[in-house]
Amino acid sequence: MLWLYLHFPSLQLDNSDDQFSELAVAIICPRQYQLLQVNKVAEQAGLYPGMGLATAAALCHSLKAIPYCRRKSRQALSHLANRLYQVTSDISLYPPDGLLFRVSPMLRIYGGLEAYWQKVKGTLPAWLNYHYACAETPLAARLLAHAQTQLITNCSDRIQQALNQISVDRLDCDHKTQSQLIKVGVRTVGALLTIPPDQLTRRFDKAFMHYLFQLSGRLPHPVNWYQPPGYFQVELELLYECDNSKRLARPIKKLLEQLTEYWISRDKTSQHIRYVLLMRDAPAYCLDVHAAEASRCAEFWLKLTELKLETVNLPAPVYAIHLICHQLQPYHADNGSLVAPQQSGNVAILLSRLLSKLGHEGVLTPILKDDYRPEVRNAYQPASKSPQQLSLARQLRPSLLLSPPIPLMKKLRIVQGPERLVTGWWDHSPIHRDYFIATSDEGRWLWIYRTPDKQWYIHGFFS
């Protein structure tokens, strides 16, 4: 069995906001005050992982220090797994900075290891920093990747040769065990594997022996396979607090690109996304963006978001943005007409922009309710909602309805009727009317009704 391991040494830094990429940025350990990850600008200033924060601040006065967050690294790792799930099936997460792939079942699909690796490599973002290695056991692949061997091969001899040269201080065990190995003259993995197991058992505990047997393949290594979630959620922490809503468009664009990749990988789309803006000294602000039709175009959602942000006054500076999409629906590709151009797309875009600019209550559409009373049947609802299909029989009704009806003061000629409506007793608004269609001497067509006490009213006009 062949395995591939990817190690991401600066995952949180690579996924941070790139708006200030020209500055020196470092991820620090909050407890030990040491640098864990540094960008290229910080490296050029002489900073490196493991350096103390005080020394780094003395060398680079403009250093931007960000506390390390394991949750953010795991979230970025899950996003990468979901992205790679399009090209390879068996993926296992090794939080906070590693992904394991079972390669053997995929070789027949791609026609070899090199073609498979090129597909995986092409799926990864170009700006991502990572190390990789192949081996015949999961722990061996992980060890080789952490050693930055960049080994892509299915040759057992090459894998074993590279593994033998690894120093024992890179083994996934405690520092005491590593020091004990060096004291007895064992400095490489190759030298360690030549020692008979019964001799090692006398000197080292069961946990280390179990790890060593899994590393060499004598014991199987349990693997939990990754399953993509049924929703999308991602977080982006800004390098600097932002108090201008228009400046949020650039980091939001990065989040929308990730959302689009998720939609494509799951063959899904949506009509609703939500932003949660985390603010300093203020409650989180939820920003809902709706579209008239489902779309998975990042530019389309960015324009709607910008229109929505124009109506927002931030009460406090924003330091992080969450993007959430729970309402997923199947994606259906547009089938264009060969005869006449379709106009529904333009109408949907216009309606989506109006919804983003004016809100749900500002864009209404007329509907017919499931009720025979004219005053109740004609109503309005938000344009983002789809009206229900009604089973009422279609009757001739006027295009202009008077509210309230006015008394009839002159003679008319009845053309059609009566149509009796006796309904509404269940909600204490009953009606008992006989409706007629009539014409006046001027040629106008009117909708009139008569009450049980012989009173006549005009309720509407036909166009």
ROZAFI-299334 format. One record per residue (C-alpha): x, y, z; residue number from 1. Coordinates in steps of 0.2 Angstrom, whole numbers. Layout:
site xx: X, yy: Y, zz: Z, i: NUM
...
This chain:
site xx: 0, yy: 0, zz: 0, i: 1
site xx: 7, yy: 17, zz: -5, i: 2
site xx: 3, yy: 33, zz: 5, i: 3
site xx: 6, yy: 51, zz: 2, i: 4
site xx: 7, yy: 64, zz: 16, i: 5
site xx: 7, yy: 83, zz: 14, i: 6
site xx: 14, yy: 94, zz: 28, i: 7
site xx: 9, yy: 113, zz: 29, i: 8
site xx: 21, yy: 121, zz: 40, i: 9
site xx: 13, yy: 139, zz: 39, i: 10
site xx: -5, yy: 135, zz: 36, i: 11
site xx: -13, yy: 149, zz: 47, i: 12
site xx: -1, yy: 162, zz: 39, i: 13
site xx: -4, yy: 156, zz: 22, i: 14
site xx: -23, yy: 158, zz: 24, i: 15
site xx: -22, yy: 175, zz: 33, i: 16
site xx: -28, yy: 191, zz: 24, i: 17
site xx: -15, yy: 196, zz: 11, i: 18
site xx: -20, yy: 214, zz: 11, i: 19
site xx: -4, yy: 219, zz: 20, i: 20
site xx: 7, yy: 206, zz: 12, i: 21
site xx: 21, yy: 219, zz: 10, i: 22
site xx: 23, yy: 219, zz: 29, i: 23
site xx: 33, yy: 207, zz: 40, i: 24
site xx: 20, yy: 195, zz: 48, i: 25
site xx: 23, yy: 181, zz: 60, i: 26
site xx: 12, yy: 168, zz: 69, i: 27
site xx: 18, yy: 167, zz: 87, i: 28
site xx: 15, yy: 155, zz: 102, i: 29
site xx: 5, yy: 164, zz: 115, i: 30
site xx: 13, yy: 154, zz: 129, i: 31
site xx: 31, yy: 153, zz: 125, i: 32
site xx: 32, yy: 170, zz: 115, i: 33
site xx: 41, yy: 162, zz: 100, i: 34
site xx: 39, yy: 163, zz: 82, i: 35
site xx: 30, yy: 148, zz: 74, i: 36
site xx: 27, yy: 154, zz: 56, i: 37
site xx: 35, yy: 169, zz: 46, i: 38
site xx: 31, yy: 176, zz: 29, i: 39
site xx: 44, yy: 181, zz: 16, i: 40
site xx: 46, yy: 199, zz: 22, i: 41
site xx: 50, yy: 193, zz: 39, i: 42
site xx: 63, yy: 181, zz: 33, i: 43
site xx: 71, yy: 194, zz: 23, i: 44
site xx: 72, yy: 204, zz: 40, i: 45
site xx: 82, yy: 190, zz: 48, i: 46
site xx: 67, yy: 182, zz: 57, i: 47
site xx: 64, yy: 163, zz: 58, i: 48
site xx: 53, yy: 150, zz: 67, i: 49
site xx: 59, yy: 147, zz: 85, i: 50
site xx: 66, yy: 165, zz: 87, i: 51
site xx: 60, yy: 174, zz: 103, i: 52
site xx: 47, yy: 187, zz: 101, i: 53
site xx: 58, yy: 200, zz: 110, i: 54
site xx: 72, yy: 197, zz: 98, i: 55
site xx: 61, yy: 197, zz: 83, i: 56
site xx: 53, yy: 214, zz: 88, i: 57
site xx: 71, yy: 221, zz: 91, i: 58
site xx: 76, yy: 216, zz: 73, i: 59
site xx: 60, yy: 221, zz: 65, i: 60
site xx: 50, yy: 236, zz: 73, i: 61
site xx: 36, yy: 234, zz: 60, i: 62
site xx: 33, yy: 216, zz: 64, i: 63
site xx: 14, yy: 211, zz: 64, i: 64
site xx: 12, yy: 197, zz: 77, i: 65
site xx: -3, yy: 186, zz: 76, i: 66
site xx: -7, yy: 173, zz: 90, i: 67
site xx: -7, yy: 155, zz: 84, i: 68
site xx: -25, yy: 147, zz: 84, i: 69
site xx: -27, yy: 128, zz: 82, i: 70
site xx: -45, yy: 130, zz: 77, i: 71
site xx: -41, yy: 141, zz: 62, i: 72
site xx: -27, yy: 129, zz: 56, i: 73
site xx: -39, yy: 115, zz: 57, i: 74
site xx: -53, yy: 125, zz: 48, i: 75
site xx: -40, yy: 129, zz: 34, i: 76
site xx: -35, yy: 110, zz: 34, i: 77
site xx: -53, yy: 105, zz: 31, i: 78
site xx: -55, yy: 117, zz: 17, i: 79
site xx: -40, yy: 110, zz: 8, i: 80
site xx: -46, yy: 92, zz: 11, i: 81
site xx: -63, yy: 97, zz: 3, i: 82
site xx: -54, yy: 105, zz: -11, i: 83
site xx: -43, yy: 89, zz: -14, i: 84
site xx: -58, yy: 78, zz: -12, i: 85
site xx: -62, yy: 82, zz: -31, i: 86
site xx: -47, yy: 73, zz: -37, i: 87
site xx: -44, yy: 59, zz: -24, i: 88
site xx: -56, yy: 50, zz: -12, i: 89
site xx: -46, yy: 43, zz: 3, i: 90
site xx: -41, yy: 57, zz: 13, i: 91
site xx: -37, yy: 58, zz: 32, i: 92
site xx: -34, yy: 74, zz: 42, i: 93
site xx: -19, yy: 75, zz: 54, i: 94
site xx: -23, yy: 92, zz: 63, i: 95
site xx: -17, yy: 105, zz: 63, i: 96
site xx: -5, yy: 104, zz: 48, i: 97
site xx: -6, yy: 88, zz: 39, i: 98
site xx: -16, yy: 78, zz: 26, i: 99
site xx: -14, yy: 59, zz: 22, i: 100
site xx: -19, yy: 51, zz: 6, i: 101
site xx: -21, yy: 33, zz: 1, i: 102
site xx: -13, yy: 33, zz: -16, i: 103
site xx: -14, yy: 14, zz: -22, i: 104
site xx: -32, yy: 14, zz: -27, i: 105
site xx: -30, yy: 30, zz: -37, i: 106
site xx: -15, yy: 24, zz: -48, i: 107
site xx: -26, yy: 14, zz: -60, i: 108
site xx: -38, yy: 29, zz: -62, i: 109
site xx: -24, yy: 42, zz: -66, i: 110
site xx: -12, yy: 29, zz: -75, i: 111
site xx: 2, yy: 31, zz: -63, i: 112
site xx: 10, yy: 40, zz: -48, i: 113
site xx: 17, yy: 54, zz: -58, i: 114
site xx: 0, yy: 59, zz: -66, i: 115
site xx: -9, yy: 57, zz: -49, i: 116
site xx: 4, yy: 69, zz: -41, i: 117
site xx: 3, yy: 82, zz: -54, i: 118
site xx: -16, yy: 82, zz: -52, i: 119
site xx: -15, yy: 84, zz: -34, i: 120
site xx: -2, yy: 97, zz: -35, i: 121
site xx: -12, yy: 107, zz: -48, i: 122
site xx: -27, yy: 107, zz: -36, i: 123
site xx: -17, yy: 115, zz: -22, i: 124
site xx: -16, yy: 134, zz: -22, i: 125
site xx: 0, yy: 141, zz: -29, i: 126
site xx: 3, yy: 152, zz: -14, i: 127
site xx: 2, yy: 138, zz: -2, i: 128
site xx: 18, yy: 132, zz: 7, i: 129
site xx: 20, yy: 113, zz: 9, i: 130
site xx: 31, yy: 98, zz: 10, i: 131
site xx: 27, yy: 80, zz: 4, i: 132
site xx: 33, yy: 62, zz: 3, i: 133
site xx: 27, yy: 45, zz: -2, i: 134
site xx: 30, yy: 29, zz: 9, i: 135
site xx: 23, yy: 12, zz: 12, i: 136
site xx: 16, yy: 16, zz: 29, i: 137
site xx: 6, yy: 32, zz: 35, i: 138
site xx: 19, yy: 36, zz: 48, i: 139
site xx: 33, yy: 34, zz: 37, i: 140
site xx: 26, yy: 46, zz: 24, i: 141
site xx: 22, yy: 58, zz: 38, i: 142
site xx: 40, yy: 57, zz: 44, i: 143
site xx: 48, yy: 59, zz: 27, i: 144
site xx: 36, yy: 74, zz: 23, i: 145
site xx: 41, yy: 83, zz: 40, i: 146
site xx: 59, yy: 80, zz: 35, i: 147
site xx: 56, yy: 89, zz: 19, i: 148
site xx: 62, yy: 75, zz: 7, i: 149
site xx: 50, yy: 80, zz: -7, i: 150
site xx: 50, yy: 61, zz: -12, i: 151
site xx: 37, yy: 55, zz: -25, i: 152
site xx: 41, yy: 37, zz: -29, i: 153
site xx: 33, yy: 20, zz: -27, i: 154
site xx: 51, yy: 12, zz: -26, i: 155
site xx: 53, yy: 3, zz: -10, i: 156
site xx: 72, yy: 4, zz: -10, i: 157
site xx: 72, yy: 23, zz: -13, i: 158
site xx: 59, yy: 25, zz: 1, i: 159
site xx: 69, yy: 15, zz: 13, i: 160
site xx: 85, yy: 23, zz: 9, i: 161
site xx: 77, yy: 40, zz: 12, i: 162
site xx: 69, yy: 34, zz: 28, i: 163
site xx: 86, yy: 27, zz: 35, i: 164
site xx: 94, yy: 44, zz: 33, i: 165
site xx: 81, yy: 53, zz: 44, i: 166
site xx: 88, yy: 59, zz: 61, i: 167
site xx: 80, yy: 52, zz: 77, i: 168
site xx: 76, yy: 69, zz: 83, i: 169
site xx: 62, yy: 70, zz: 70, i: 170
site xx: 53, yy: 55, zz: 77, i: 171
site xx: 36, yy: 58, zz: 84, i: 172
site xx: 40, yy: 54, zz: 102, i: 173
site xx: 45, yy: 63, zz: 117, i: 174
site xx: 62, yy: 72, zz: 119, i: 175
site xx: 67, yy: 60, zz: 133, i: 176
site xx: 66, yy: 45, zz: 121, i: 177
site xx: 76, yy: 55, zz: 108, i: 178
site xx: 90, yy: 59, zz: 120, i: 179
site xx: 90, yy: 41, zz: 126, i: 180
site xx: 92, yy: 35, zz: 108, i: 181
site xx: 107, yy: 47, zz: 105, i: 182
site xx: 115, yy: 42, zz: 121, i: 183
site xx: 116, yy: 24, zz: 115, i: 184
site xx: 123, yy: 29, zz: 98, i: 185
site xx: 107, yy: 28, zz: 88, i: 186
site xx: 106, yy: 44, zz: 78, i: 187
site xx: 96, yy: 39, zz: 62, i: 188
site xx: 81, yy: 29, zz: 59, i: 189
site xx: 91, yy: 17, zz: 49, i: 190
site xx: 102, yy: 12, zz: 63, i: 191
site xx: 86, yy: 11, zz: 74, i: 192
site xx: 77, yy: -1, zz: 63, i: 193
site xx: 93, yy: -13, zz: 63, i: 194
site xx: 91, yy: -16, zz: 81, i: 195
site xx: 81, yy: -32, zz: 86, i: 196
site xx: 64, yy: -28, zz: 94, i: 197
site xx: 68, yy: -38, zz: 109, i: 198
site xx: 83, yy: -27, zz: 113, i: 199
site xx: 73, yy: -11, zz: 111, i: 200
site xx: 59, yy: -18, zz: 122, i: 201
site xx: 70, yy: -19, zz: 137, i: 202
site xx: 75, yy: 0, zz: 135, i: 203
site xx: 60, yy: 9, zz: 129, i: 204
site xx: 41, yy: 9, zz: 134, i: 205
site xx: 26, yy: 1, zz: 125, i: 206
site xx: 21, yy: 18, zz: 117, i: 207
site xx: 37, yy: 20, zz: 108, i: 208
site xx: 38, yy: 2, zz: 103, i: 209
site xx: 20, yy: 3, zz: 96, i: 210
site xx: 25, yy: 19, zz: 86, i: 211
site xx: 40, yy: 10, zz: 79, i: 212
site xx: 30, yy: -5, zz: 74, i: 213
site xx: 18, yy: 6, zz: 65, i: 214
site xx: 32, yy: 16, zz: 57, i: 215
site xx: 40, yy: 0, zz: 50, i: 216
site xx: 23, yy: -8, zz: 45, i: 217
site xx: 23, yy: -22, zz: 57, i: 218
site xx: 7, yy: -15, zz: 65, i: 219
site xx: -7, yy: -7, zz: 55, i: 220
site xx: -10, yy: 11, zz: 58, i: 221
site xx: -29, yy: 16, zz: 61, i: 222
site xx: -35, yy: 29, zz: 49, i: 223
site xx: -51, yy: 40, zz: 50, i: 224
site xx: -57, yy: 45, zz: 33, i: 225
site xx: -63, yy: 62, zz: 29, i: 226
site xx: -81, yy: 66, zz: 24, i: 227
site xx: -85, yy: 83, zz: 17, i: 228
site xx: -98, yy: 92, zz: 27, i: 229
site xx: -115, yy: 96, zz: 21, i: 230
site xx: -113, yy: 115, zz: 24, i: 231
site xx: -99, yy: 128, zz: 21, i: 232
site xx: -92, yy: 139, zz: 35, i: 233
site xx: -75, yy: 148, zz: 34, i: 234
site xx: -67, yy: 162, zz: 45, i: 235
site xx: -54, yy: 175, zz: 40, i: 236
site xx: -45, yy: 186, zz: 53, i: 237
site xx: -40, yy: 203, zz: 46, i: 238
site xx: -22, yy: 209, zz: 50, i: 239
site xx: -29, yy: 226, zz: 54, i: 240
site xx: -45, yy: 231, zz: 61, i: 241
site xx: -56, yy: 239, zz: 47, i: 242
site xx: -69, yy: 253, zz: 51, i: 243
site xx: -74, yy: 256, zz: 33, i: 244
site xx: -87, yy: 244, zz: 26, i: 245
site xx: -81, yy: 247, zz: 8, i: 246
site xx: -64, yy: 240, zz: 12, i: 247
site xx: -71, yy: 224, zz: 17, i: 248
site xx: -74, yy: 219, zz: -1, i: 249
site xx: -56, yy: 213, zz: -4, i: 250
site xx: -55, yy: 200, zz: 10, i: 251
site xx: -73, yy: 195, zz: 6, i: 252
site xx: -68, yy: 191, zz: -11, i: 253
site xx: -56, yy: 178, zz: -5, i: 254
site xx: -69, yy: 170, zz: 6, i: 255
site xx: -81, yy: 169, zz: -9, i: 256
site xx: -68, yy: 161, zz: -20, i: 257
site xx: -67, yy: 147, zz: -7, i: 258
site xx: -86, yy: 146, zz: -6, i: 259
site xx: -87, yy: 144, zz: -25, i: 260
site xx: -74, yy: 130, zz: -25, i: 261
site xx: -85, yy: 121, zz: -12, i: 262
site xx: -100, yy: 123, zz: -22, i: 263
site xx: -92, yy: 116, zz: -38, i: 264
site xx: -84, yy: 102, zz: -28, i: 265
site xx: -101, yy: 97, zz: -21, i: 266
site xx: -111, yy: 101, zz: -37, i: 267
site xx: -122, yy: 113, zz: -27, i: 268
site xx: -127, yy: 131, zz: -27, i: 269
site xx: -137, yy: 143, zz: -16, i: 270
site xx: -148, yy: 158, zz: -15, i: 271
site xx: -143, yy: 164, zz: 2, i: 272
site xx: -126, yy: 167, zz: 11, i: 273
site xx: -123, yy: 175, zz: 28, i: 274
site xx: -108, yy: 185, zz: 34, i: 275
site xx: -104, yy: 187, zz: 52, i: 276
site xx: -93, yy: 203, zz: 56, i: 277
site xx: -84, yy: 201, zz: 72, i: 278
site xx: -81, yy: 218, zz: 80, i: 279
site xx: -71, yy: 226, zz: 94, i: 280
site xx: -81, yy: 232, zz: 109, i: 281
site xx: -98, yy: 228, zz: 99, i: 282
site xx: -109, yy: 213, zz: 96, i: 283
site xx: -106, yy: 203, zz: 80, i: 284
site xx: -116, yy: 209, zz: 65, i: 285
site xx: -125, yy: 197, zz: 54, i: 286
site xx: -126, yy: 202, zz: 36, i: 287
site xx: -138, yy: 192, zz: 25, i: 288
site xx: -136, yy: 192, zz: 6, i: 289
site xx: -150, yy: 185, zz: -5, i: 290
site xx: -151, yy: 182, zz: -24, i: 291
site xx: -167, yy: 180, zz: -34, i: 292
site xx: -160, yy: 165, zz: -43, i: 293
site xx: -146, yy: 152, zz: -37, i: 294
site xx: -129, yy: 156, zz: -43, i: 295
site xx: -111, yy: 150, zz: -39, i: 296
site xx: -102, yy: 165, zz: -47, i: 297
site xx: -90, yy: 173, zz: -35, i: 298
site xx: -91, yy: 190, zz: -44, i: 299
site xx: -110, yy: 190, zz: -44, i: 300
site xx: -110, yy: 187, zz: -25, i: 301
site xx: -97, yy: 200, zz: -23, i: 302
site xx: -107, yy: 214, zz: -32, i: 303
site xx: -122, yy: 210, zz: -21, i: 304
site xx: -112, yy: 210, zz: -5, i: 305
site xx: -104, yy: 227, zz: -10, i: 306
site xx: -122, yy: 234, zz: -13, i: 307
site xx: -127, yy: 227, zz: 4, i: 308
site xx: -112, yy: 235, zz: 13, i: 309
site xx: -116, yy: 252, zz: 6, i: 310
site xx: -131, yy: 252, zz: 17, i: 311
site xx: -121, yy: 247, zz: 33, i: 312
site xx: -114, yy: 259, zz: 46, i: 313
site xx: -101, yy: 249, zz: 56, i: 314
site xx: -103, yy: 253, zz: 75, i: 315
site xx: -86, yy: 247, zz: 78, i: 316
site xx: -70, yy: 241, zz: 69, i: 317
site xx: -71, yy: 224, zz: 61, i: 318
site xx: -57, yy: 211, zz: 65, i: 319
site xx: -63, yy: 195, zz: 58, i: 320
site xx: -76, yy: 189, zz: 45, i: 321
site xx: -86, yy: 173, zz: 45, i: 322
site xx: -95, yy: 167, zz: 29, i: 323
site xx: -108, yy: 154, zz: 31, i: 324
site xx: -119, yy: 145, zz: 18, i: 325
site xx: -131, yy: 132, zz: 25, i: 326
site xx: -146, yy: 133, zz: 12, i: 327
site xx: -138, yy: 122, zz: -2, i: 328
site xx: -148, yy: 116, zz: -17, i: 329
site xx: -143, yy: 106, zz: -32, i: 330
site xx: -135, yy: 115, zz: -47, i: 331
site xx: -143, yy: 115, zz: -63, i: 332
site xx: -134, yy: 122, zz: -78, i: 333
site xx: -142, yy: 135, zz: -89, i: 334
site xx: -148, yy: 128, zz: -106, i: 335
site xx: -148, yy: 142, zz: -118, i: 336
site xx: -160, yy: 144, zz: -132, i: 337
site xx: -154, yy: 142, zz: -150, i: 338
site xx: -169, yy: 153, zz: -157, i: 339
site xx: -172, yy: 167, zz: -145, i: 340
site xx: -161, yy: 175, zz: -131, i: 341
site xx: -167, yy: 172, zz: -114, i: 342
site xx: -171, yy: 187, zz: -103, i: 343
site xx: -174, yy: 178, zz: -86, i: 344
site xx: -156, yy: 180, zz: -81, i: 345
site xx: -156, yy: 199, zz: -83, i: 346
site xx: -172, yy: 200, zz: -73, i: 347
site xx: -165, yy: 189, zz: -59, i: 348
site xx: -149, yy: 200, zz: -58, i: 349
site xx: -159, yy: 216, zz: -57, i: 350
site xx: -170, yy: 208, zz: -44, i: 351
site xx: -155, yy: 202, zz: -34, i: 352
site xx: -147, yy: 219, zz: -34, i: 353
site xx: -163, yy: 227, zz: -28, i: 354
site xx: -165, yy: 215, zz: -14, i: 355
site xx: -147, yy: 219, zz: -9, i: 356
site xx: -149, yy: 237, zz: -10, i: 357
site xx: -167, yy: 239, zz: -3, i: 358
site xx: -169, yy: 223, zz: 8, i: 359
site xx: -183, yy: 211, zz: 8, i: 360
site xx: -196, yy: 223, zz: 14, i: 361
site xx: -192, yy: 235, zz: 1, i: 362
site xx: -195, yy: 224, zz: -14, i: 363
site xx: -213, yy: 217, zz: -15, i: 364
site xx: -222, yy: 207, zz: -29, i: 365
site xx: -241, yy: 205, zz: -31, i: 366
site xx: -248, yy: 188, zz: -27, i: 367
site xx: -265, yy: 179, zz: -26, i: 368
site xx: -269, yy: 171, zz: -9, i: 369
site xx: -280, yy: 156, zz: -7, i: 370
site xx: -296, yy: 165, zz: -3, i: 371
site xx: -311, yy: 171, zz: -13, i: 372
site xx: -313, yy: 188, zz: -5, i: 373
site xx: -306, yy: 201, zz: -16, i: 374
site xx: -299, yy: 211, zz: -2, i: 375
site xx: -289, yy: 197, zz: 5, i: 376
site xx: -285, yy: 187, zz: -11, i: 377
site xx: -275, yy: 202, zz: -18, i: 378
site xx: -259, yy: 205, zz: -8, i: 379
site xx: -240, yy: 208, zz: -8, i: 380
site xx: -226, yy: 198, zz: -2, i: 381
site xx: -206, yy: 199, zz: -3, i: 382
site xx: -200, yy: 196, zz: -20, i: 383
site xx: -187, yy: 183, zz: -14, i: 384
site xx: -201, yy: 171, zz: -9, i: 385
site xx: -210, yy: 160, zz: -23, i: 386
site xx: -229, yy: 161, zz: -23, i: 387
site xx: -238, yy: 145, zz: -19, i: 388
site xx: -248, yy: 136, zz: -33, i: 389
site xx: -267, yy: 140, zz: -31, i: 390
site xx: -281, yy: 128, zz: -35, i: 391
site xx: -294, yy: 141, zz: -37, i: 392
site xx: -304, yy: 142, zz: -53, i: 393
site xx: -299, yy: 157, zz: -64, i: 394
site xx: -313, yy: 170, zz: -64, i: 395
site xx: -314, yy: 186, zz: -74, i: 396
site xx: -307, yy: 200, zz: -62, i: 397
site xx: -304, yy: 218, zz: -64, i: 398
site xx: -286, yy: 225, zz: -65, i: 399
site xx: -290, yy: 240, zz: -54, i: 400
site xx: -298, yy: 236, zz: -37, i: 401
site xx: -305, yy: 250, zz: -26, i: 402
site xx: -301, yy: 250, zz: -8, i: 403
site xx: -314, yy: 253, zz: 0, i: 404
site xx: -328, yy: 250, zz: -13, i: 405
site xx: -338, yy: 266, zz: -17, i: 406
site xx: -357, yy: 267, zz: -18, i: 407
site xx: -365, yy: 266, zz: -36, i: 408
site xx: -374, yy: 282, zz: -40, i: 409
site xx: -379, yy: 280, zz: -58, i: 410
site xx: -387, yy: 267, zz: -69, i: 411
site xx: -377, yy: 254, zz: -78, i: 412
site xx: -380, yy: 240, zz: -90, i: 413
site xx: -377, yy: 223, zz: -83, i: 414
site xx: -367, yy: 211, zz: -95, i: 415
site xx: -363, yy: 196, zz: -84, i: 416
site xx: -368, yy: 190, zz: -67, i: 417
site xx: -373, yy: 187, zz: -54, i: 418
site xx: -358, yy: 178, zz: -46, i: 419
site xx: -362, yy: 175, zz: -27, i: 420
site xx: -348, yy: 175, zz: -14, i: 421
site xx: -353, yy: 170, zz: 3, i: 422
site xx: -337, yy: 166, zz: 13, i: 423
site xx: -325, yy: 172, zz: 27, i: 424
site xx: -335, yy: 167, zz: 42, i: 425
site xx: -321, yy: 158, zz: 50, i: 426
site xx: -310, yy: 174, zz: 53, i: 427
site xx: -325, yy: 186, zz: 58, i: 428
site xx: -324, yy: 195, zz: 42, i: 429
site xx: -339, yy: 187, zz: 32, i: 430
site xx: -345, yy: 194, zz: 15, i: 431
site xx: -362, yy: 190, zz: 7, i: 432
site xx: -362, yy: 198, zz: -11, i: 433
site xx: -368, yy: 196, zz: -28, i: 434
site xx: -355, yy: 202, zz: -41, i: 435
site xx: -359, yy: 208, zz: -59, i: 436
site xx: -350, yy: 215, zz: -74, i: 437
site xx: -358, yy: 230, zz: -80, i: 438
site xx: -354, yy: 244, zz: -93, i: 439
site xx: -358, yy: 263, zz: -92, i: 440
site xx: -364, yy: 275, zz: -105, i: 441
site xx: -346, yy: 281, zz: -107, i: 442
site xx: -340, yy: 263, zz: -112, i: 443
site xx: -331, yy: 259, zz: -96, i: 444
site xx: -332, yy: 241, zz: -89, i: 445
site xx: -335, yy: 240, zz: -70, i: 446
site xx: -336, yy: 226, zz: -57, i: 447
site xx: -350, yy: 229, zz: -45, i: 448
site xx: -359, yy: 220, zz: -32, i: 449
site xx: -376, yy: 220, zz: -22, i: 450
site xx: -378, yy: 217, zz: -4, i: 451
site xx: -392, yy: 207, zz: 4, i: 452
site xx: -400, yy: 224, zz: 9, i: 453
site xx: -400, yy: 229, zz: -10, i: 454
site xx: -386, yy: 241, zz: -8, i: 455
site xx: -375, yy: 243, zz: -24, i: 456
site xx: -356, yy: 246, zz: -24, i: 457
site xx: -342, yy: 248, zz: -37, i: 458
site xx: -327, yy: 237, zz: -32, i: 459
site xx: -316, yy: 239, zz: -48, i: 460
site xx: -313, yy: 244, zz: -66, i: 461
site xx: -308, yy: 233, zz: -80, i: 462
site xx: -294, yy: 239, zz: -91, i: 463
